[in-house]
Amino acid sequence: MKLSNDSTSGKWISGANFAIIVLTNPYFRFHLIDAGKVVQNMQLAAWNYGVGSALFTGIEEDRIRKDFSIPIEYKPVIVVGFGYPRKKIDGKTKKKNRLTMHELVSFEEYGKS
């Protein structure tokens, strides 16, 4: 519940099975890009096991630092909630209906496949 109260945009996190607070070290120039890569990898790995996820970045920094004893040299940048979806995705396979590569990718010009 603390995590939900420490958020400006993620009150829903209290309904997740578990959550991870991603911390970065702002000393490193690309710390936010690294955080994004870490989150993406966690989300993809979880999805392989049928675990869904969502994230938020609206963090009350002073509150989250106090509630979770986060050292000053680290910055809380993303919170990711994980859990099993309430409804099954695509029946047995648990895979999302995704667009084809031709629907997603353009060749040399936008909209040209």
C-alpha positions, 0 to 999 in steps of 0.5 A, spaced: 500 500 500 505 504 501 507 504 494 501 506 491 501 512 496 507 514 493 505 514 486 502 520 482 500 515 477 500 508 479 495 507 484 493 501 481 499 498 483 496 495 490 492 490 485 499 487 482 501 481 485 508 484 486 512 490 484 519 492 483 522 499 484 527 500 478 533 505 481 538 508 477 545 512 478 544 519 475 552 519 475 552 515 469 549 519 463 545 514 460 542 511 466 534 512 464 536 508 457 539 503 461 532 503 466 528 502 460 532 496 457 532 493 464 524 494 464 523 491 457 527 485 459 523 484 465 517 484 462 518 480 456 521 475 460 515 475 465 510 474 459 514 468 457 511 465 463 504 468 462 505 474 467 503 481 465 506 487 467 505 495 467 509 501 469 508 508 472 513 513 472 509 518 477 513 517 483 513 522 489 520 521 490 521 524 497 515 519 500 518 513 496 525 514 498 523 514 506 518 509 505 523 504 502 530 507 505 532 508 498 539 511 498 540 519 496 545 516 490 540 512 487 534 515 483 527 511 483 525 512 476 520 506 474 515 502 478 513 495 474 507 491 477 507 484 475 501 479 475 497 474 472 492 477 467 484 477 469 482 474 462 486 469 458 490 471 452 488 468 446 486 461 449 491 456 450 497 459 447 497 465 452 500 470 446 497 476 444 494 478 437 500 482 434 500 486 428 504 482 422 511 485 421 509 488 414 503 492 418 509 495 423 515 496 419 516 501 413 521 500 408 525 507 406 518 511 406 513 511 412 507 507 410 511 503 405 512 496 406 
